Amino acid sequence: MSTFDVPIDQYMTSPVRSIRAGDTLDDAHRLLDGLGVSSLAVVEEDGSLAGVISLTDLLRVGRVQAGSQPGASLLTFPKRKVAKEMTRDVATVGPNDSIRGAAARMVEGHIHRVIVERDGQPVGV
């Protein structure tokens, strides 16, 4: 068996870092910054996958605060919920799908990540 045919669950990052769809963009920014990651899975109250919010999404809607007070955030966000700015069309694969299949989804979609789902729940990236 080729390395590329190994199930993705052997290489995925788990657990998935997530945020609730009803949380604010400020919450998302703090969590991304604190965890040192570039995206978060967005989940509904039941834990099901609703979308993805990335640093790029936040940079698109954030405003730079030039000359703000020392220690204040240089980037501010509109008072919106994550659900308003997240990407809803998320590329997903199953835990038994191959690395080859996941890589193909990423190349075809021009995306940086796929979410690994099991029974509608995100289990890896």
N, C-alpha and C positions, 0 to 999 in steps of 0.2 A: 504494500500500500504506500502510495506517495504521501509525503508530508502534507500536500495540498488536499488530500482526500480525508484527512483526519477530521473528526467532528469539531465544530467551532467551540463547543463547550470545554475543550482541552486548552484553548488559548484565550478565551474571553476574559475580560475583567469583570469580576463579581465581588461584592454585590454592586448593583446599579445604584449610582447616586441619583436621587430623584427629588422632585419638588411637586407639590400639589398644584393643580390647575388654578385654584383660587388664591394662591399666594401672590404677593406683589412682585413687580419687577425688581424693586429694591431687595426683597428677600432673595430672589434668584441671583442677583449680583453678589450679595454678601456670601451666599453659599458657594458659588463658583469660585470666588476669590479665596475663601477660606479653605476649600478643598483642593485648590490648585488644578481644577479640571476645566475643560473648554465647553462642556455641555452637560445638561441634566435631562434625564427622562422626566416627562411631565405625566403625573398619574392622577386618576380620579380618586374619589374618596374610598372606593373599593380596591384600589391598588392597580386597576387596569390601566394600560398605556393609553394616554390621550395625545401625546406629542413629544416634541423635543424642544428645549430652549437652549440656545448656544450663546456664547460670548458675542459672536457676530450679530445675532438677533438683537442683543442688548445695545451694541454699538450703533446699530442702525437707528434706534429710537432714542438713545440717550443724548444728553446735551452736555457739552464740556463747559465747566464753570471756570473761566479764566479769572485769576486774581481772587479766588475765594479765600476764606479764612484758613490759616494754618491748621492742618489736621482734618479739614473738611474734605469730603469726597470731591474729586475733580470731575466726576461724571454723575449727573443726576438723571432721573427717569420720570416719565409721566406717571401719575397715580393710576396705574393700570394693573390688571391681573395678568399673570403669566399666560393664561388661556388666550388672551387677545393677541399676543405677539409670538406664540410658539409656532413651530412648524407642525402641522397636523398630519401631513402625508409622510409618515415615518417608514423608512426601509427596515424591515424586520426579517429575521431568519429564525429557524428553530434550533435548539441546542444540538441536534444530530445532523444538521446541515454541514456540509464540508466548508473548509476554509476557502476552497476554490469558489464555491457558490457565493459565499459572503463577499469575497474580493470582486467577483463579477458584478454583484449588485452595486458595490461601491463605485466601480469604474463606470458602469452604465449610467448610474445616477449622478455622477460627479459629486459624490458626497464623501465625508471623512469617517463616517461610522455607520454601523448597523446595530440595531437593538436586538438582542437575543430574547425571544419570548417563549414562555412555556405556559400553556393554558391561559393565554391573554395577559399574563403577568410578565413584566420585564425581569429577566434574571441575569443579564450580562450585556456587555458592550464589546 
